[in-house]
Amino acid sequence: MKLSLPLVLASQSPRRRELLGQLVTHFEQRSADIDEVRQPDESPASYVARLAQEKAQAVAQLEPNKWVLGADTIVVLGARIFEKPQDEADCLATLSLLSGQTHQVMTAVALCKGNQLLHQTVSSNVTFRPLSTSEMVAYWQTGEPADKAGGYGIQGLGGCFVSHLSGSYSAVVGLPLCQTQQLLQAAIKES
Ligand SMILES: Cc1cn([C@H]2C[C@H](O)[C@@H](COP(=O)(O)OP(=O)(O)OP(=O)(O)O)O2)c(=O)[nH]c1=O
Protein backbone atom coordinates (compact mmCIF):
# COMPACT_ATOMS: atom_id res chain seq x y z
CA MET A 1 0.00 0.00 0.00
CA LYS A 2 1.36 3.41 -0.99
CA LEU A 3 2.03 6.10 1.61
CA SER A 4 0.52 9.56 1.59
CA LEU A 5 2.29 12.68 2.88
CA PRO A 6 3.17 16.16 1.56
CA LEU A 7 6.47 15.33 -0.15
CA VAL A 8 8.98 16.89 -2.53
CA LEU A 9 11.71 14.87 -4.25
CA ALA A 10 14.86 17.03 -4.37
CA SER A 11 16.26 15.32 -7.45
CA GLN A 12 16.27 15.46 -11.21
CA SER A 13 16.96 11.74 -11.51
CA PRO A 14 14.31 9.84 -13.51
CA ARG A 15 15.32 6.65 -11.67
CA ARG A 16 14.63 8.21 -8.27
CA ARG A 17 11.29 9.55 -9.49
CA GLU A 18 10.25 6.11 -10.69
CA LEU A 19 11.36 4.34 -7.50
CA LEU A 20 9.73 6.90 -5.20
CA GLY A 21 6.53 6.53 -7.24
CA GLN A 22 6.40 2.91 -6.08
CA LEU A 23 6.23 4.09 -2.44
CA VAL A 24 3.99 7.17 -2.30
CA THR A 25 0.73 8.25 -3.88
CA HIS A 26 1.90 11.74 -4.91
CA PHE A 27 4.96 13.99 -4.74
CA GLU A 28 6.45 17.04 -6.41
CA GLN A 29 9.92 17.15 -7.90
CA ARG A 30 12.44 20.03 -7.67
CA SER A 31 16.13 19.85 -8.49
CA ALA A 32 18.61 20.70 -5.76
CA ASP A 33 21.66 22.56 -6.98
CA ILE A 34 24.52 21.92 -4.56
CA ASP A 35 28.32 21.70 -4.93
CA GLU A 36 29.43 18.07 -4.81
CA VAL A 37 32.93 18.50 -3.40
CA ARG A 38 34.49 16.06 -0.93
CA GLN A 39 36.16 17.61 2.11
CA PRO A 40 39.70 16.54 3.06
CA ASP A 41 39.66 13.34 5.15
CA GLU A 42 35.89 12.94 4.73
CA SER A 43 35.00 9.22 4.61
CA PRO A 44 32.90 7.95 1.68
CA ALA A 45 29.97 7.23 4.04
CA SER A 46 30.14 10.72 5.58
CA TYR A 47 30.46 12.32 2.14
CA VAL A 48 27.46 10.58 0.57
CA ALA A 49 25.33 11.22 3.67
CA ARG A 50 26.26 14.92 3.66
CA LEU A 51 25.37 15.30 -0.03
CA ALA A 52 21.94 13.68 0.46
CA GLN A 53 21.28 15.98 3.42
CA GLU A 54 22.44 19.10 1.57
CA LYS A 55 20.17 18.27 -1.38
CA ALA A 56 17.19 17.81 0.94
CA GLN A 57 17.97 20.92 2.99
CA ALA A 58 18.46 23.13 -0.10
CA VAL A 59 14.91 22.39 -1.28
CA ALA A 60 13.46 22.29 2.26
CA GLN A 61 14.30 25.99 2.61
CA LEU A 62 11.93 26.64 -0.30
CA GLU A 63 9.24 24.20 0.91
CA PRO A 64 9.07 24.64 4.70
CA ASN A 65 5.76 22.79 5.16
CA LYS A 66 6.60 19.63 3.25
CA TRP A 67 8.94 16.73 3.76
CA VAL A 68 11.79 16.89 1.24
CA LEU A 69 13.71 13.80 0.14
CA GLY A 70 17.31 14.06 -1.11
CA ALA A 71 19.57 11.18 -2.13
CA ASP A 72 23.07 10.61 -3.41
CA THR A 73 24.87 7.60 -4.85
CA ILE A 74 28.63 7.00 -5.06
CA VAL A 75 30.80 4.06 -6.11
CA VAL A 76 33.68 3.21 -3.77
CA LEU A 77 36.72 1.05 -4.50
CA GLY A 78 39.25 1.01 -1.66
CA ALA A 79 40.05 4.63 -0.88
CA ARG A 80 38.70 5.91 -4.19
CA ILE A 81 35.27 7.40 -4.87
CA PHE A 82 33.76 7.41 -8.35
CA GLU A 83 30.91 9.74 -9.23
CA LYS A 84 29.60 10.46 -12.75
CA PRO A 85 32.39 10.17 -15.35
CA GLN A 86 33.61 13.47 -16.74
CA ASP A 87 34.34 12.10 -20.22
CA GLU A 88 35.12 8.90 -22.10
CA ALA A 89 38.69 8.63 -20.77
CA ASP A 90 37.47 9.05 -17.19
CA CYS A 91 34.76 6.40 -17.69
CA LEU A 92 37.17 3.89 -19.27
CA ALA A 93 39.68 4.46 -16.45
CA THR A 94 36.94 3.86 -13.86
CA LEU A 95 35.56 0.73 -15.55
CA SER A 96 39.14 -0.65 -15.91
CA LEU A 97 39.58 -0.32 -12.15
CA LEU A 98 36.18 -1.91 -11.42
CA SER A 99 36.85 -4.80 -13.88
CA GLY A 100 37.18 -8.13 -12.07
CA GLN A 101 36.81 -6.46 -8.66
CA THR A 102 34.21 -6.00 -5.92
CA HIS A 103 33.25 -2.41 -5.14
CA GLN A 104 30.72 -0.76 -2.86
CA VAL A 105 27.79 1.32 -4.01
CA MET A 106 26.67 3.70 -1.26
CA THR A 107 23.33 5.47 -1.47
CA ALA A 108 22.28 7.94 1.21
CA VAL A 109 18.72 9.14 1.67
CA ALA A 110 17.74 12.18 3.73
CA LEU A 111 14.26 13.38 4.64
CA CYS A 112 14.03 16.92 5.91
CA LYS A 113 11.25 19.21 7.12
CA GLY A 114 12.12 22.46 8.89
CA ASN A 115 14.79 21.39 11.38
CA GLN A 116 13.67 17.74 11.44
CA LEU A 117 16.07 15.35 9.70
CA LEU A 118 15.81 11.60 9.12
CA HIS A 119 18.49 9.81 7.15
CA GLN A 120 20.03 6.47 6.29
CA THR A 121 22.91 5.20 4.17
CA VAL A 122 22.82 1.82 2.42
CA SER A 123 25.98 0.11 1.18
CA SER A 124 25.93 -2.78 -1.30
CA ASN A 125 28.76 -4.93 -2.68
CA VAL A 126 28.88 -5.29 -6.46
CA THR A 127 31.29 -7.64 -8.24
CA PHE A 128 32.22 -7.08 -11.89
CA ARG A 129 33.46 -9.85 -14.14
CA PRO A 130 36.63 -8.95 -16.08
CA LEU A 131 35.85 -6.42 -18.87
CA SER A 132 37.70 -6.04 -22.17
CA THR A 133 38.75 -2.65 -23.51
CA SER A 134 36.60 -3.06 -26.61
CA GLU A 135 33.42 -3.73 -24.59
CA MET A 136 34.13 -0.75 -22.30
CA VAL A 137 34.53 1.50 -25.36
CA ALA A 138 31.34 0.09 -26.92
CA TYR A 139 29.53 0.60 -23.60
CA TRP A 140 30.58 4.27 -23.40
CA GLN A 141 29.23 4.76 -26.93
CA THR A 142 25.75 3.63 -25.88
CA GLY A 143 25.48 6.80 -23.75
CA GLU A 144 24.34 4.82 -20.72
CA PRO A 145 27.33 5.48 -18.41
CA ALA A 146 27.46 9.28 -18.73
CA ASP A 147 24.99 10.20 -15.96
CA LYS A 148 25.69 7.33 -13.57
CA ALA A 149 28.05 7.00 -10.61
CA GLY A 150 30.95 4.69 -11.44
CA GLY A 151 30.10 4.93 -15.13
CA TYR A 152 27.60 2.09 -15.28
CA GLY A 153 23.93 1.31 -14.77
CA ILE A 154 23.10 -2.04 -13.19
CA GLN A 155 19.52 -1.63 -14.49
CA GLY A 156 20.70 -1.39 -18.10
CA LEU A 157 23.41 -2.90 -20.28
CA GLY A 158 25.79 -2.45 -17.36
CA GLY A 159 23.93 -5.25 -15.62
CA CYS A 160 25.87 -7.66 -17.87
CA PHE A 161 29.07 -6.67 -16.05
CA VAL A 162 27.71 -7.66 -12.63
CA SER A 163 28.53 -11.22 -11.61
CA HIS A 164 27.37 -10.77 -8.00
CA LEU A 165 25.37 -8.31 -5.90
CA SER A 166 25.06 -8.35 -2.13
CA GLY A 167 22.79 -5.66 -0.75
CA SER A 168 19.97 -3.56 -2.20
CA TYR A 169 19.39 -3.50 -5.97
CA SER A 170 17.17 -0.41 -5.74
CA ALA A 171 19.85 1.39 -3.71
CA VAL A 172 22.37 0.75 -6.51
CA VAL A 173 19.87 2.23 -8.99
CA GLY A 174 19.59 5.33 -6.75
CA LEU A 175 16.94 4.89 -4.04
CA PRO A 176 16.71 1.98 -1.55
CA LEU A 177 13.03 1.01 -1.52
CA CYS A 178 12.98 -0.76 1.86
CA GLN A 179 14.90 1.85 3.83
CA THR A 180 13.18 4.79 2.12
CA GLN A 181 9.77 3.35 2.97
CA GLN A 182 10.85 3.08 6.63
CA LEU A 183 12.05 6.70 6.63
CA LEU A 184 8.76 7.87 5.09
CA GLN A 185 6.78 5.93 7.72
CA ALA A 186 8.87 7.61 10.44
CA ALA A 187 8.22 11.01 8.84
CA ILE A 188 4.46 10.38 8.85
CA LYS A 189 4.66 9.51 12.57
CA GLU A 190 6.62 12.72 13.28
CA SER A 191 4.24 14.95 11.31
C1 LIG B 1 25.86 2.57 -9.80
C2 LIG B 1 24.64 3.14 -10.45
C3 LIG B 1 24.30 4.48 -10.34
N1 LIG B 1 23.19 4.98 -10.94
C4 LIG B 1 22.83 6.41 -10.84
C5 LIG B 1 22.04 6.75 -9.57
C6 LIG B 1 22.17 8.27 -9.53
O1 LIG B 1 21.10 8.85 -10.29
C7 LIG B 1 23.49 8.54 -10.26
C8 LIG B 1 24.52 9.12 -9.34
O2 LIG B 1 24.40 10.51 -9.31
P1 LIG B 1 23.80 11.34 -8.09
O3 LIG B 1 24.64 12.57 -7.95
O4 LIG B 1 23.63 10.46 -6.88
O5 LIG B 1 22.33 11.73 -8.55
P2 LIG B 1 21.79 12.49 -9.85
O6 LIG B 1 22.68 13.62 -10.24
O7 LIG B 1 21.51 11.45 -10.91
O8 LIG B 1 20.41 13.03 -9.37
P3 LIG B 1 20.08 14.14 -8.24
O9 LIG B 1 21.37 14.67 -7.65
O10 LIG B 1 19.32 15.20 -8.98
O11 LIG B 1 19.24 13.39 -7.24
O12 LIG B 1 23.94 7.26 -10.75
C9 LIG B 1 22.35 4.15 -11.69
O13 LIG B 1 21.33 4.60 -12.23
N2 LIG B 1 22.67 2.82 -11.79
C10 LIG B 1 23.77 2.27 -11.21
O14 LIG B 1 23.99 1.04 -11.33
The ligand as an SDF file (V2000), in Angstrom:
LIG
                    3D

 29 30  0  0  0  0  0  0  0  0999 V2000
   25.8610    2.5740   -9.7970 C   0  0  0  0  0  0  0  0  0  0  0  0
   24.6370    3.1400  -10.4490 C   0  0  0  0  0  0  0  0  0  0  0  0
   24.3040    4.4820  -10.3430 C   0  0  0  0  0  0  0  0  0  0  0  0
   23.1940    4.9810  -10.9420 N   0  0  0  0  0  0  0  0  0  0  0  0
   22.8330    6.4080  -10.8410 C   0  0  0  0  0  0  0  0  0  0  0  0
   22.0380    6.7480   -9.5720 C   0  0  0  0  0  0  0  0  0  0  0  0
   22.1750    8.2700   -9.5310 C   0  0  0  0  0  0  0  0  0  0  0  0
   21.0950    8.8450  -10.2860 O   0  0  0  0  0  0  0  0  0  0  0  0
   23.4930    8.5390  -10.2630 C   0  0  0  0  0  0  0  0  0  0  0  0
   24.5190    9.1230   -9.3440 C   0  0  0  0  0  0  0  0  0  0  0  0
   24.4010   10.5080   -9.3130 O   0  0  0  0  0  0  0  0  0  0  0  0
   23.7970   11.3400   -8.0850 P   0  0  0  0  0  0  0  0  0  0  0  0
   24.6420   12.5680   -7.9540 O   0  0  0  0  0  0  0  0  0  0  0  0
   23.6340   10.4600   -6.8850 O   0  0  0  0  0  0  0  0  0  0  0  0
   22.3290   11.7300   -8.5520 O   0  0  0  0  0  0  0  0  0  0  0  0
   21.7940   12.4850   -9.8510 P   0  0  0  0  0  0  0  0  0  0  0  0
   22.6810   13.6230  -10.2400 O   0  0  0  0  0  0  0  0  0  0  0  0
   21.5130   11.4480  -10.9120 O   0  0  0  0  0  0  0  0  0  0  0  0
   20.4070   13.0290   -9.3710 O   0  0  0  0  0  0  0  0  0  0  0  0
   20.0820   14.1430   -8.2430 P   0  0  0  0  0  0  0  0  0  0  0  0
   21.3660   14.6680   -7.6480 O   0  0  0  0  0  0  0  0  0  0  0  0
   19.3250   15.2040   -8.9760 O   0  0  0  0  0  0  0  0  0  0  0  0
   19.2420   13.3920   -7.2440 O   0  0  0  0  0  0  0  0  0  0  0  0
   23.9430    7.2590  -10.7510 O   0  0  0  0  0  0  0  0  0  0  0  0
   22.3500    4.1530  -11.6860 C   0  0  0  0  0  0  0  0  0  0  0  0
   21.3340    4.6030  -12.2340 O   0  0  0  0  0  0  0  0  0  0  0  0
   22.6660    2.8220  -11.7880 N   0  0  0  0  0  0  0  0  0  0  0  0
   23.7710    2.2700  -11.2080 C   0  0  0  0  0  0  0  0  0  0  0  0
   23.9870    1.0360  -11.3330 O   0  0  0  0  0  0  0  0  0  0  0  0
  1  2  1  0
  2  3  2  0
  2 28  1  0
  3  4  1  0
  4  5  1  0
  4 25  1  0
  5  6  1  0
  5 24  1  0
  6  7  1  0
  7  8  1  0
  7  9  1  0
  9 10  1  0
  9 24  1  0
 10 11  1  0
 11 12  1  0
 12 13  2  0
 12 14  1  0
 12 15  1  0
 15 16  1  0
 16 17  2  0
 16 18  1  0
 16 19  1  0
 19 20  1  0
 20 21  2  0
 20 22  1  0
 20 23  1  0
 25 26  2  0
 25 27  1  0
 27 28  1  0
 28 29  2  0
M  END
$$$$
